[in-house]
């Protein structure tokens, strides 16, 4: 067996540039969170990253 089949692939959150919404946070589960103006400024100054924003907007799944 290969290592790829034994280790699950974790998709990290990332900041994408959408044509209509502008900068958005794309979560690993497929949700898209538009960024506020202040968040966009902090991201451009590299004071805020996708991982920090993911922690801010994380919502646990309802059981």
Phi, psi and omega in degrees: 000153178267164178294330182295327181283339181270331182260123177292146180274125178255121178269123181277157174289155181211161177258120181246161176251106179271144183299322184263317185276340185085216180287130179225157174263120177261117183277159180299332181273004175101352178290150177240127181243113176296143180270146175285168179301316182295320177296321178298319179297313181295324177293317180294329177275001180061034176261352182218141179232177184296324181294319178294318178293324178299318178296326180290320185259007182294131175233117180296151179291140179285137180265000000 
